[in-house]
Amino acid sequence: MLWFAYQSPAPEIVKFNRLVLGLIIIFGVFLQNIELFYLYFAINLISLITTVQFCPTSWLLHLIEGVFKRSICTISPAYKRSYFMNRESEGFELFARLLVSFIAIGFFSHYPLVTWLIGTFMGVFMMISTFFGFCLSALGYIGFKSLQKSPLYSSSAQELTTNKNCILARNGFKPYTRCDYCSLTAPKCAGMQFNGFVFAIAFLAALFMFFTDPFWRTINIIVLVALLFWLTHKVTVNTDQLARTDFENRELNARLKNYNQSLEAEVSLRTQELEKMVKLDSITGLVNRYEFEQRLKAVIISAKKDLTTHVMCYIDLDQFKIVNDKCGHIAGDELLRQIALILKRSARESDVVARLGGDEFGIIYIDSTIEDAQRQAQRLLNAIGEYRFNYQGNIFGIGASIGMVGIMKECCTLTNLLSQADAACYAAKDGGRNRIHVAHPEDATIQERRNQMQWIGRLEEALVNNTFILYVQPIVPVLDPLQRRHYEVLVRLREENGEIIPPMAFIPAAERYGFMPKLDRWVIENTFKSFTKIWNEASEEIYFSINISGASLGDTGTKQFIRGLFGEHGVPYRTITFEITETEAVGNMTNALSFINEFRALGCRFALDDFGCGLSSFSYLQNMPIDYLKIDGSFVHDIHLNAINRAMVDAINQIGHVMGIETICEYVESAAVMHVLHDLNVDFAQGYHIDRPFAIETLFTPQGL
């Protein structure tokens, strides 16, 4: 070795220096020229002093590269590391080289035999090292190619052990420190045979001094060079393998480290995203429903354990649907984000603010009484009421309804608490919106709301088990009450014990919770089935009036479903009259007109139910294409006693006739009422005086009709 690792000379200079010094030794041996040995030791001393950077060989390399204008001593990265010496050998390297050089130069002329013996046995390692450098440079390519073809070199994962007893380690080649792994075993490692080769080479070199016969000298030189080449080739291949393995391992370790770091960063990022998805709402950034319920559970436990008082608010935005319908969901999402900011500003740091879904929010006021929470909630209502949402030139005013429930020691479960808050919120809506309703155990409004919520489960079960039943009630001409060909279809619910539940017990809950489209479909489908049976068995064409809810008017799926039923059962369009209440028609004017025009064009008829209970009944009547006016029963039931009601019925009847609309009076419960309707020239009557509702199955026979 001709350099010190801590000074890190350029590997290309080291390589060229090895080539030059190796050639000097070879020529000195073959030509038996002692001056070449002097030249070798001189350049060796200069190399040691200047660390190769400024020795004559370095100047020669720079001169040659300057002439050819390119690098001529490139080193493959695969075994570049083998050019550097480990630190443990530096002291010995310096001492040995200096000692050998001084002995050879200073004492050769006085004690030639001693010098030759000492120089041979002590310098042989230096000479072999120099010659090894030459062979490593000259035969490195061969060793590298051998390594590529070697079956020992494999990228497959295998358990490799480090051979710490390798002789290479004691001669400047430490595979167990230079490489992460060593696949060489002791018997196959060239380093283990290194001492034997060195002894043989040293012996032949010493023997060379005693041969006088040129023939034996030539044989000696040939064997000596062959041993040097053999040793160098084996060490080169193994060293290249170690260097190559180390290089590959370090590359793989670096790539693996980078991959692990990127993988850890990706896992960490995804974990944070998942945690946000689990806990936070993606639109507003508030706590989502799941996390809100988890914290609410903890608050309930705290109230029972620590005897603290908390308050939960259930907030539902008013008029939010208008923003979505007019400006789209992007505008709705932006409104939710801005409302979320108002909610967070109104709450304290310790409070929990969440978006529960849609336009519904929740707040938990921690360590707060009902009175304090009401004051905070009222400030929140005022802030929302004063806020104006501006989107693309459209300005909207937003309100909110708040249901509030206290969380105390005697508090109920999470489910009941949410149910109470939800019911209180809807009670606030029913009370006129933009207000606060506090839930109390004896609150009749809350109790009614709970009952309605319980009805939904029962209605779903009834739909699955088909326990709804159809009733009908005749609608007869006032001038000919015995003519019965027109019936209004009514729905009832049969309990397991056979009890018949009237519609007003469950219809409000069905309307509030969006169950009416399902119920309307069931009623229409089973009415059409009954019509087919009556037609087949009694051969009598009858007419049915079927109530249709406001929720079904704008439901495209329901309209397609009804049209399919007409085709499936062959029911004539003219035999079906759809009844729409005045309130639903006015509240859903666009949907009502679309539904009426579509099915009226097919031949169906339409009746406006409960007419007269609205404040502007006549103002829109002329724009609505209907066939019948069903005058509200509140004007009819005492018409024979109440002159005002009689005048109302008379006015409605006359206006209807002027517009070509026939009139129907319901709640006809006495002959006296029937007599007044006859005098007023009303077209049809319906009520207990004519007949009570009965099961539709009664119509399946001619006797029933």
JOCORVEN-V69428 format. One record per residue. RES is the residue in three letters. PHI is phi in whole degrees, -180 to 180 (* if undefined). Layout:
((RES,PHI) (RES,PHI))
This chain:
((MET,*) (LEU,-121) (TRP,-155) (PHE,-115) (ALA,-63) (TYR,-72) (GLN,-97) (SER,46) (PRO,-68) (ALA,-66) (PRO,-59) (GLU,-64) (ILE,-67) (VAL,-60) (LYS,-62) (PHE,-65) (ASN,-61) (ARG,-64) (LEU,-61) (VAL,-65) (LEU,-66) (GLY,-63) (LEU,-64) (ILE,-60) (ILE,-62) (ILE,-62) (PHE,-64) (GLY,-63) (VAL,-70) (PHE,-71) (LEU,-88) (GLN,53) (ASN,-112) (ILE,-69) (GLU,-64) (LEU,-65) (PHE,-66) (TYR,-58) (LEU,-62) (TYR,-60) (PHE,-66) (ALA,-66) (ILE,-64) (ASN,-62) (LEU,-64) (ILE,-63) (SER,-64) (LEU,-65) (ILE,-71) (THR,-96) (THR,56) (VAL,72) (GLN,-62) (PHE,-125) (CYS,-79) (PRO,-56) (THR,-64) (SER,-67) (TRP,-64) (LEU,-63) (LEU,-62) (HIS,-63) (LEU,-65) (ILE,-63) (GLU,-66) (GLY,-66) (VAL,-70) (PHE,-82) (LYS,58) (ARG,-162) (SER,-78) (ILE,-116) (CYS,-127) (THR,-77) (ILE,-122) (SER,-69) (PRO,-60) (ALA,-64) (TYR,-132) (LYS,-63) (ARG,-64) (SER,-70) (TYR,-83) (PHE,-109) (MET,-92) (ASN,-76) (ARG,-68) (GLU,-64) (SER,-93) (GLU,-65) (GLY,-62) (PHE,-63) (GLU,-60) (LEU,-63) (PHE,-63) (ALA,-66) (ARG,-68) (LEU,-62) (LEU,-62) (VAL,-64) (SER,-65) (PHE,-66) (ILE,-62) (ALA,-65) (ILE,-85) (GLY,-84) (PHE,-118) (PHE,-65) (SER,-71) (HIS,-91) (TYR,-128) (PRO,-64) (LEU,-67) (VAL,-62) (THR,-63) (TRP,-64) (LEU,-66) (ILE,-64) (GLY,-62) (THR,-69) (PHE,-75) (MET,-95) (GLY,-90) (VAL,-60) (PHE,-65) (MET,-68) (MET,-66) (ILE,-64) (SER,-62) (THR,-66) (PHE,-67) (PHE,-60) (GLY,-60) (PHE,-62) (CYS,-67) (LEU,-62) (SER,-73) (ALA,-76) (LEU,-104) (GLY,-58) (TYR,-64) (ILE,-63) (GLY,-63) (PHE,-65) (LYS,-66) (SER,-63) (LEU,-63) (GLN,-62) (LYS,-89) (SER,-73) (PRO,-69) (LEU,-69) (TYR,-86) (SER,-146) (SER,-85) (SER,-69) (ALA,-71) (GLN,-150) (GLU,-81) (LEU,-113) (THR,-111) (THR,-91) (ASN,-94) (LYS,-78) (ASN,-95) (CYS,-62) (ILE,-64) (LEU,-55) (ALA,-65) (ARG,-90) (ASN,-128) (GLY,92) (PHE,-120) (LYS,-106) (PRO,-64) (TYR,-79) (THR,-110) (ARG,-76) (CYS,-112) (ASP,-75) (TYR,-139) (CYS,-133) (SER,-92) (LEU,-89) (THR,-95) (ALA,-58) (PRO,-66) (LYS,-93) (CYS,-77) (ALA,-62) (GLY,-63) (MET,-69) (GLN,-95) (PHE,-63) (ASN,-62) (GLY,-64) (PHE,-63) (VAL,-64) (PHE,-63) (ALA,-64) (ILE,-67) (ALA,-64) (PHE,-64) (LEU,-66) (ALA,-65) (ALA,-69) (LEU,-63) (PHE,-58) (MET,-70) (PHE,-103) (PHE,-84) (THR,-107) (ASP,-75) (PRO,-57) (PHE,-63) (TRP,-70) (ARG,-63) (THR,-63) (ILE,-60) (ASN,-60) (ILE,-64) (ILE,-62) (VAL,-63) (LEU,-60) (VAL,-64) (ALA,-61) (LEU,-62) (LEU,-60) (PHE,-65) (TRP,-64) (LEU,-60) (THR,-63) (HIS,-63) (LYS,-65) (VAL,-66) (THR,-61) (VAL,-62) (ASN,-67) (THR,-66) (ASP,-62) (GLN,-64) (LEU,-63) (ALA,-64) (ARG,-62) (THR,-62) (ASP,-62) (PHE,-61) (GLU,-63) (ASN,-63) (ARG,-67) (GLU,-63) (LEU,-64) (ASN,-63) (ALA,-64) (ARG,-65) (LEU,-65) (LYS,-64) (ASN,-63) (TYR,-65) (ASN,-62) (GLN,-64) (SER,-66) (LEU,-66) (GLU,-63) (ALA,-64) (GLU,-66) (VAL,-62) (SER,-62) (LEU,-64) (ARG,-64) (THR,-63) (GLN,-64) (GLU,-64) (LEU,-65) (GLU,-62) (LYS,-66) (MET,-63) (VAL,-72) (LYS,-106) (LEU,-116) (ASP,-78) (SER,-70) (ILE,-88) (THR,-97) (GLY,79) (LEU,-80) (VAL,-60) (ASN,-88) (ARG,-63) (TYR,-59) (GLU,-66) (PHE,-61) (GLU,-67) (GLN,-63) (ARG,-71) (LEU,-66) (LYS,-60) (ALA,-63) (VAL,-67) (ILE,-61) (ILE,-63) (SER,-62) (ALA,-64) (LYS,-77) (LYS,-85) (ASP,-98) (LEU,58) (THR,-95) (THR,-119) (HIS,-131) (VAL,-137) (MET,-110) (CYS,-119) (TYR,-110) (ILE,-114) (ASP,-122) (LEU,-73) (ASP,-96) (GLN,69) (PHE,-69) (LYS,-62) (ILE,-63) (VAL,-64) (ASN,-62) (ASP,-68) (LYS,-86) (CYS,-115) (GLY,94) (HIS,-72) (ILE,-63) (ALA,-65) (GLY,-61) (ASP,-64) (GLU,-64) (LEU,-62) (LEU,-61) (ARG,-64) (GLN,-73) (ILE,-65) (ALA,-60) (LEU,-64) (ILE,-64) (LEU,-64) (LYS,-66) (ARG,-68) (SER,-80) (ALA,-94) (ARG,-84) (GLU,-63) (SER,-81) (ASP,-77) (VAL,-110) (VAL,-117) (ALA,-142) (ARG,-101) (LEU,-92) (GLY,135) (GLY,59) (ASP,-107) (GLU,-110) (PHE,-128) (GLY,-138) (ILE,-134) (ILE,-111) (TYR,-86) (ILE,-78) (ASP,50) (SER,-140) (THR,-85) (ILE,-60) (GLU,-64) (ASP,-64) (ALA,-65) (GLN,-63) (ARG,-65) (GLN,-66) (ALA,-67) (GLN,-67) (ARG,-63) (LEU,-65) (LEU,-59) (ASN,-63) (ALA,-65) (ILE,-67) (GLY,-64) (GLU,-81) (TYR,-76) (ARG,-124) (PHE,-92) (ASN,-112) (TYR,-136) (GLN,52) (GLY,86) (ASN,-95) (ILE,-113) (PHE,-126) (GLY,-98) (ILE,-120) (GLY,-121) (ALA,-153) (SER,-115) (ILE,-123) (GLY,-104) (MET,-125) (VAL,-142) (GLY,-81) (ILE,-115) (MET,-128) (LYS,-59) (GLU,-84) (CYS,-64) (CYS,-87) (THR,-78) (LEU,-60) (THR,-62) (ASN,-66) (LEU,-65) (LEU,-65) (SER,-64) (GLN,-63) (ALA,-65) (ASP,-64) (ALA,-64) (ALA,-66) (CYS,-64) (TYR,-71) (ALA,-65) (ALA,-65) (LYS,-65) (ASP,-65) (GLY,-80) (GLY,125) (ARG,67) (ASN,52) (ARG,-150) (ILE,-113) (HIS,-123) (VAL,-95) (ALA,-79) (HIS,-128) (PRO,-57) (GLU,-95) (ASP,-68) (ALA,-67) (THR,-64) (ILE,-66) (GLN,-62) (GLU,-63) (ARG,-64) (ARG,-62) (ASN,-60) (GLN,-66) (MET,-65) (GLN,-68) (TRP,-66) (ILE,-60) (GLY,-62) (ARG,-67) (LEU,-69) (GLU,-62) (GLU,-65) (ALA,-65) (LEU,-67) (VAL,-69) (ASN,-87) (ASN,58) (THR,-100) (PHE,-74) (ILE,-134) (LEU,-103) (TYR,-116) (VAL,-134) (GLN,-137) (PRO,-66) (ILE,-119) (VAL,-116) (PRO,-67) (VAL,-62) (LEU,-78) (ASP,-143) (PRO,-63) (LEU,-81) (GLN,-81) (ARG,-124) (ARG,-130) (HIS,-124) (TYR,-134) (GLU,-88) (VAL,-89) (LEU,-122) (VAL,-114) (ARG,-133) (LEU,-126) (ARG,-98) (GLU,-78) (GLU,-62) (ASN,-84) (GLY,91) (GLU,-69) (ILE,-98) (ILE,-93) (PRO,-70) (PRO,-64) (MET,-68) (ALA,-78) (PHE,-125) (ILE,-62) (PRO,-57) (ALA,-67) (ALA,-64) (GLU,-70) (ARG,-68) (TYR,-105) (GLY,72) (PHE,-90) (MET,-61) (PRO,-57) (LYS,-64) (LEU,-67) (ASP,-60) (ARG,-63) (TRP,-64) (VAL,-63) (ILE,-65) (GLU,-62) (ASN,-74) (THR,-65) (PHE,-65) (LYS,-62) (SER,-66) (PHE,-60) (THR,-63) (LYS,-65) (ILE,-63) (TRP,-64) (ASN,-73) (GLU,-95) (ALA,-107) (SER,51) (GLU,-127) (GLU,-87) (ILE,-123) (TYR,-121) (PHE,-119) (SER,-105) (ILE,-118) (ASN,-74) (ILE,-123) (SER,-81) (GLY,-63) (ALA,-66) (SER,-80) (LEU,-61) (GLY,-98) (ASP,-91) (THR,-61) (GLY,-64) (THR,-67) (LYS,-62) (GLN,-64) (PHE,-63) (ILE,-65) (ARG,-63) (GLY,-65) (LEU,-66) (PHE,-58) (GLY,-71) (GLU,-69) (HIS,-101) (GLY,66) (VAL,-78) (PRO,-64) (TYR,-60) (ARG,-68) (THR,-87) (ILE,-112) (THR,-116) (PHE,-96) (GLU,-102) (ILE,-123) (THR,-70) (GLU,-61) (THR,-63) (GLU,-69) (ALA,-65) (VAL,-71) (GLY,-71) (ASN,-128) (MET,-57) (THR,-63) (ASN,-66) (ALA,-64) (LEU,-64) (SER,-62) (PHE,-65) (ILE,-62) (ASN,-64) (GLU,-65) (PHE,-86) (ARG,-70) (ALA,-66) (LEU,-82) (GLY,123) (CYS,-71) (ARG,-114) (PHE,-136) (ALA,-123) (LEU,-96) (ASP,-84) (ASP,55) (PHE,-70) (GLY,108) (CYS,-83) (GLY,-84) (LEU,-91) (SER,-137) (SER,-59) (PHE,-78) (SER,-70) (TYR,-113) (LEU,-61) (GLN,-69) (ASN,-99) (MET,-113) (PRO,-77) (ILE,-125) (ASP,-109) (TYR,-134) (LEU,-113) (LYS,-98) (ILE,-71) (ASP,-57) (GLY,-64) (SER,-64) (PHE,-90) (VAL,-100) (HIS,-62) (ASP,-124) (ILE,-64) (HIS,-77) (LEU,-115) (ASN,-109) (ALA,-68) (ILE,-66) (ASN,-64) (ARG,-63) (ALA,-65) (MET,-62) (VAL,-63) (ASP,-62) (ALA,-66) (ILE,-63) (ASN,-62) (GLN,-67) (ILE,-64) (GLY,-61) (HIS,-66) (VAL,-60) (MET,-87) (GLY,78) (ILE,-110) (GLU,-81) (THR,-113) (ILE,-131) (CYS,-107) (GLU,-102) (TYR,62) (VAL,-85) (GLU,-116) (SER,-154) (ALA,-67) (ALA,-65) (VAL,-64) (MET,-64) (HIS,-66) (VAL,-65) (LEU,-63) (HIS,-63) (ASP,-67) (LEU,-83) (ASN,64) (VAL,-71) (ASP,-80) (PHE,-133) (ALA,-134) (GLN,-150) (GLY,165) (TYR,-64) (HIS,-64) (ILE,-87) (ASP,-174) (ARG,-82) (PRO,-60) (PHE,-142) (ALA,-62) (ILE,-67) (GLU,-61) (THR,-62) (LEU,-83) (PHE,-74) (THR,-124) (PRO,-58) (GLN,-65) (GLY,-64) (LEU,-65))
